[in-house]
């Protein structure tokens, strides 16, 4: 069949590849017919169509190097970031540093994480401050009632502040102020009533009711209100009870305060705990005997030292801080010993 002119512009012929590519006439048509069998054309992306979904992830993990932490001097070893074995010298009071941040913890925090209850004693500096405050109480008692009142007020303020911080409640300005005001009210009642111990009991009862009313008006959770009520009542009670030095006889205050001062310094000596406790009691009894010259003075000194050791133990408990050591650690031995000084002086007289 002969091709006819199309539209007057020439004849219609099949497309053929140019001769410049080394193909003869008719080879283009033949190649076009054989192409599906010979697969002369290969799709370069055919083998990647099923990997297209994770191609970006492969690029991220192979082509992008991981970002390494900036070197530090000295650079800590991640393997060495594990807790050091018992007995290893890991530094005073600090744990190992890690790459994830500053995880240095104190001995108390580490003991808490391990389920242990740490007892960290205040040490020699708070003991010296306790001794100084005790000597001021003894000197004030020897000079007169109003001279005794000055160091007593300092003792009561330290007691109220230290108890709240010892219980982990900080800031607690209202509770501290309430306890301190209770102590001042008890002191005023003692002076008005000619140093009658009934003034202490009356003030304590009024302040317990006042603390209860204030906590009932709080909008905190019930558990927090109960915890705050307990801390407030105890802080006020300890600060008020410390006013027993005003109710006691001046000679008894002198003997008891000096005995506590000597016993606390002896307790802070670098000795095993049982040995230091015995030494503290003996030193306190010796100080009482030296001041009073009798067995009653020795008994008063030993009894006051027993109560002071209890207060010292309480100030060493439950993850204390340096602030606790220099408030509760200083004041609690003297505050707890105050009722013993009054009671033993009346008993041994």
Phi, psi and omega per residue, in radians:
X1 nan 2.246 -3.068
X2 -1.577 2.316 3.140
X3 -1.219 2.307 -3.139
X4 -1.654 2.679 3.112
X5 -1.078 2.531 -3.102
X6 -2.006 1.969 3.061
X7 1.184 0.259 3.106
X8 1.397 0.105 -3.058
X9 -1.880 0.083 3.118
X10 2.257 -3.105 -3.103
X11 -1.578 2.667 3.120
X12 -1.595 2.122 -3.140
X13 -2.247 2.638 3.091
X14 -1.121 2.624 -3.130
X15 -1.280 2.341 3.117
X16 -2.192 2.562 3.092
X17 -1.126 2.558 3.116
X18 -1.094 2.647 3.134
X19 -1.222 -0.319 -3.116
X20 -1.122 -0.342 -3.113
X21 -1.599 0.188 3.035
X22 1.397 0.495 3.123
X23 -2.065 2.467 3.105
X24 -1.457 3.042 3.124
X25 -1.117 2.365 3.139
X26 1.500 -0.142 3.140
X27 -1.253 -0.571 3.118
X28 -1.108 -0.706 -3.139
X29 -1.212 -0.663 3.098
X30 -1.169 -0.665 3.131
X31 -1.178 -0.614 3.113
X32 -1.159 -0.532 3.122
X33 -1.363 -0.574 -3.106
X34 -1.537 -0.086 -3.032
X35 -1.088 -0.716 3.136
X36 -1.126 -0.452 3.126
X37 -1.487 -0.717 -3.080
X38 -1.472 -0.275 -3.124
X39 0.922 0.899 3.126
X40 -1.113 -0.471 3.132
X41 -1.837 2.149 -3.125
X42 -1.993 2.201 3.122
X43 -1.267 2.049 -3.098
X44 -1.209 -0.249 -3.125
X45 -1.845 0.120 -3.083
X46 -1.176 -0.620 -3.104
X47 -1.433 -0.024 -3.132
X48 -1.929 0.029 -3.063
X49 -1.212 -0.424 3.113
X50 -1.617 -0.156 3.099
X51 -1.814 0.081 -3.087
X52 -1.152 -0.468 -3.067
X53 -1.263 -0.554 -3.126
X54 -1.959 0.283 3.129
X55 -1.160 -0.688 3.125
X56 -1.125 -0.668 3.130
X57 -1.183 -0.643 3.095
X58 -1.116 -0.700 3.093
X59 -1.092 -0.692 -3.081
X60 -1.162 -0.688 -3.058
X61 -1.490 -0.475 -3.074
X62 -1.689 -0.637 -3.032
X63 -1.613 -0.502 -3.124
X64 -1.696 1.976 3.121
X65 -1.233 2.547 3.117
X66 -1.113 2.516 -3.129
X67 -1.356 2.074 -3.138
X68 -1.547 2.574 3.095
X69 -1.117 2.604 3.139
X70 -1.096 2.385 -3.127
X71 -1.179 2.493 3.091
X72 -2.076 2.822 -3.112
X73 -2.092 2.034 -0.150
X74 -1.361 2.603 -3.111
X75 -1.305 2.167 3.136
X76 -1.319 2.531 3.088
X77 -1.446 2.185 3.134
X78 -1.019 -0.548 3.128
X79 -1.222 -0.546 -3.130
X80 -1.403 0.022 -3.139
X81 -1.312 -0.162 3.115
X82 -1.217 2.702 -3.140
X83 -1.027 2.434 -3.136
X84 -1.235 2.599 3.119
X85 -1.153 2.786 -3.131
X86 -1.073 2.311 -3.129
X87 1.709 -0.268 3.136
X88 -1.289 2.587 -3.124
X89 -1.516 1.590 -3.088
X90 -1.733 0.232 -3.140
X91 1.702 2.730 -3.091
X92 -1.327 1.819 2.969
X93 1.410 0.227 -3.118
X94 -2.311 2.573 3.083
X95 -1.644 -3.141 -3.093
X96 -1.289 2.619 3.072
X97 -1.486 2.628 -3.126
X98 -2.199 2.916 3.111
X99 -1.274 -0.410 -3.104
X100 -1.350 -0.060 -3.110
X101 2.494 -3.075 -3.113
X102 -1.493 1.794 3.140
X103 -1.899 0.469 3.119
X104 -1.235 2.220 -3.087
X105 -2.182 2.744 3.096
X106 -1.435 2.985 3.105
X107 -1.068 -0.642 3.138
X108 -1.161 -0.728 3.124
X109 -1.163 -0.680 3.104
X110 -1.141 -0.703 3.117
X111 -1.139 -0.633 3.103
X112 -1.148 -0.731 3.123
X113 -1.135 -0.527 3.136
X114 -1.538 0.034 3.104
X115 1.444 0.212 3.114
X116 -1.698 2.736 3.125
X117 -1.797 1.872 -3.051
X118 -1.362 2.476 3.009
X119 -2.121 1.819 -3.125
X120 -1.983 1.937 -3.056
X121 -1.292 2.591 -3.083
X122 -1.014 -0.683 3.133
X123 1.811 -2.986 -3.008
X124 -1.313 -0.684 -3.094
X125 -1.088 -0.864 3.036
X126 -1.071 -0.581 3.103
X127 -1.117 -0.683 3.104
X128 -1.144 -0.696 3.084
X129 -1.150 -0.660 3.051
X130 -1.081 -0.752 3.113
X131 -1.103 -0.702 3.132
X132 -1.139 -0.753 3.110
X133 -1.160 -0.632 3.077
X134 -1.132 -0.699 3.103
X135 -1.172 -0.606 3.068
X136 -1.149 -0.690 3.073
X137 -1.103 -0.757 3.136
X138 -1.118 -0.756 3.115
X139 -1.165 -0.676 3.104
X140 -1.135 -0.683 3.109
X141 -1.117 -0.642 3.122
X142 -1.212 -0.539 -3.113
X143 -1.434 -0.609 -3.130
X144 2.668 3.055 -3.047
X145 -1.132 -0.804 -3.073
X146 -1.293 -0.453 3.014
X147 -1.221 -0.588 3.075
X148 -1.229 -0.481 -3.057
X149 -1.150 -0.538 -3.086
X150 -1.152 -0.991 3.099
X151 -1.167 -0.441 3.119
X152 -1.163 -0.723 3.105
X153 -1.099 -0.691 3.080
X154 -1.080 -0.754 3.114
X155 -1.068 -0.741 -3.121
X156 -1.181 -0.662 3.090
X157 -1.151 -0.744 3.089
X158 -1.123 -0.609 -3.141
X159 -1.146 -0.822 -3.122
X160 -1.120 -0.783 -3.127
X161 -1.192 -0.737 -3.104
X162 -1.160 -0.593 -3.119
X163 -1.193 -0.706 3.115
X164 -1.133 -0.747 -3.138
X165 -1.228 -0.561 3.090
X166 -1.096 -0.552 3.117
X167 -1.574 0.190 3.090
X168 1.325 0.269 -3.117
X169 -1.815 1.771 -3.126
X170 -2.734 2.294 0.001
X171 -1.369 2.571 3.140
X172 -2.462 1.054 -3.038
X173 -1.114 -0.685 -3.107
X174 -1.161 -0.765 3.126
X175 -1.143 -0.722 3.107
X176 -1.111 -0.777 3.125
X177 -1.097 -0.687 -3.139
X178 -1.134 -0.778 3.110
X179 -1.122 -0.698 -3.136
X180 -1.197 -0.675 3.080
X181 -1.132 -0.620 3.055
X182 -1.088 -0.692 3.094
X183 -1.132 -0.737 3.114
X184 -1.133 -0.663 3.095
X185 -1.131 -0.682 3.102
X186 -1.150 -0.707 3.097
X187 -1.086 -0.746 3.125
X188 -1.138 -0.698 3.109
X189 -1.134 -0.632 3.102
X190 -1.146 -0.734 -3.135
X191 -1.180 -0.666 -3.137
X192 -1.228 -0.659 -3.084
X193 -1.563 0.302 -3.128
X194 1.033 0.798 3.057
X195 1.043 0.735 3.077
X196 -1.421 2.307 3.134
X197 -1.153 -0.299 3.093
X198 -1.116 -0.436 3.108
X199 -1.130 -0.595 3.115
X200 -1.168 -0.806 -3.123
X201 -1.138 -0.717 3.125
X202 -1.117 -0.779 3.117
X203 -1.120 -0.672 3.133
X204 -1.100 -0.744 3.111
X205 -1.115 -0.749 3.127
X206 -1.106 -0.699 -3.092
X207 -1.285 -0.497 3.037
X208 -1.130 -0.778 3.100
X209 -1.132 -0.684 3.124
X210 -1.136 -0.720 3.102
X211 -1.124 -0.668 3.122
X212 -1.128 -0.746 3.137
X213 -1.122 -0.743 -3.126
X214 -1.149 -0.654 3.127
X215 -1.258 -0.540 3.096
X216 -1.186 -0.452 3.104
X217 -1.454 -0.106 -3.130
X218 -1.276 2.591 3.119
X219 -1.730 0.223 3.137
X220 -1.336 3.052 3.100
X221 -1.132 2.707 -3.133
X222 -0.995 -0.703 3.135
X223 -1.117 -0.736 3.130
X224 -1.163 -0.657 3.101
X225 -1.112 -0.733 3.118
X226 -1.135 -0.718 3.123
X227 -1.140 -0.736 3.099
X228 -1.143 -0.657 3.101
X229 -1.106 -0.761 3.134
X230 -1.085 -0.827 -3.129
X231 -1.113 -0.692 -3.130
X232 -1.167 -0.760 -3.128
X233 -1.127 -0.768 -3.116
X234 -1.179 -0.732 3.121
X235 -1.072 -0.776 3.111
X236 -1.133 -0.692 -3.124
X237 -1.120 -0.781 3.141
X238 -1.137 -0.728 3.132
X239 -1.164 -0.665 3.126
X240 -1.229 -0.724 -3.124
X241 -1.129 -0.512 3.083
X242 -1.055 -0.364 3.053
X243 -1.174 -0.045 3.063
X244 -1.056 -0.353 3.068
X245 -1.138 -0.516 3.075
X246 -1.274 -0.572 -3.119
X247 -1.360 -0.438 -3.077
X248 -1.380 2.862 3.086
X249 -1.194 2.600 -3.070
X250 -1.062 -0.719 3.133
X251 -1.134 -0.679 3.113
X252 -1.139 -0.681 3.102
X253 -1.105 -0.717 3.140
X254 -1.102 -0.821 -3.126
X255 -1.137 -0.811 -3.085
X256 -1.162 -0.745 -3.116
X257 -1.171 -0.704 3.110
X258 -1.187 -0.669 3.116
X259 -1.113 -0.730 3.095
X260 -1.138 -0.709 3.129
X261 -1.052 -0.822 3.142
X262 -1.192 -0.700 -3.122
X263 -1.149 -0.644 -3.134
X264 -1.232 -0.631 3.073
X265 -1.148 -0.726 3.098
X266 -1.141 -0.611 3.128
X267 -1.170 -0.486 -3.121
X268 -1.460 -0.037 3.115
X269 -1.149 2.594 -3.113
X270 -1.276 1.289 3.139
X271 -2.223 2.798 3.002
X272 -1.001 2.580 -3.021
X273 -0.967 -0.859 3.118
X274 -1.052 -0.675 -3.131
X275 -1.183 -0.753 -3.119
X276 -1.168 -0.568 3.084
X277 -1.126 -0.811 3.125
X278 -1.105 -0.754 3.131
X279 -1.096 -0.713 3.128
X280 -1.093 -0.739 3.117
X281 -1.132 -0.738 3.134
X282 -1.141 -0.721 3.132
X283 -1.147 -0.723 3.127
X284 -1.137 -0.751 3.097
X285 -1.101 -0.699 3.100
X286 -1.125 -0.670 3.104
X287 -1.150 -0.701 3.107
X288 -1.131 -0.688 3.126
X289 -1.190 -0.654 -3.129
X290 -1.169 -0.610 -3.122
X291 -1.405 -0.688 -3.067
X292 -1.677 -0.455 3.134
X293 1.285 0.389 -3.124
X294 -2.573 2.962 3.087
X295 -1.175 -0.508 3.099
X296 -1.107 -0.705 3.098
X297 -1.128 -0.685 3.094
X298 -1.136 -0.714 3.110
X299 -1.145 -0.694 3.102
X300 -1.112 -0.745 3.124
X301 -1.128 -0.736 3.134
X302 -1.168 -0.725 3.127
X303 -1.118 -0.735 3.094
X304 -1.127 -0.629 3.130
X305 -1.190 -0.612 3.090
X306 -1.067 -0.816 3.106
X307 -1.149 -0.650 3.111
X308 -1.136 -0.652 3.092
X309 -1.151 -0.589 3.065
X310 -1.129 -0.802 3.083
X311 -1.093 -0.660 3.086
X312 -1.099 -0.698 3.114
X313 -1.161 -0.707 3.123
X314 -1.114 -0.699 3.131
X315 -1.215 -0.225 3.132
X316 -1.668 0.021 -2.941
X317 -1.818 2.662 2.943
X318 1.159 1.081 2.946
X319 0.976 1.043 -3.099
X320 -1.304 2.872 3.090
X321 -2.066 3.128 3.114
X322 -1.133 -0.621 3.100
X323 -1.106 -0.695 3.100
X324 -1.103 -0.737 -3.123
X325 -1.094 -0.613 -3.085
X326 -1.658 0.120 2.993
X327 -2.125 -1.282 3.120
X328 -1.140 -0.646 3.121
X329 -1.129 -0.479 3.105
X330 -1.499 -0.728 -2.942
X331 -1.573 -0.645 -3.019
X332 -1.049 -0.697 3.098
X333 -1.007 -0.727 3.139
X334 -1.319 -0.670 -3.117
X335 -1.160 -0.737 -3.136
X336 -1.225 -0.500 -3.138
X337 -1.348 -0.248 -3.060
X338 -1.055 -0.867 3.123
X339 -1.126 -0.537 3.107
X340 -1.182 -0.633 3.116
X341 -1.106 -0.756 3.118
X342 -1.174 -0.829 -3.065
X343 -1.176 -0.775 -3.118
X344 -1.203 -0.580 3.094
X345 -1.129 -0.680 3.082
X346 -1.255 -0.575 -3.102
X347 -1.339 -0.716 -3.059
X348 -1.575 -0.023 -3.129
X349 -1.254 nan nan
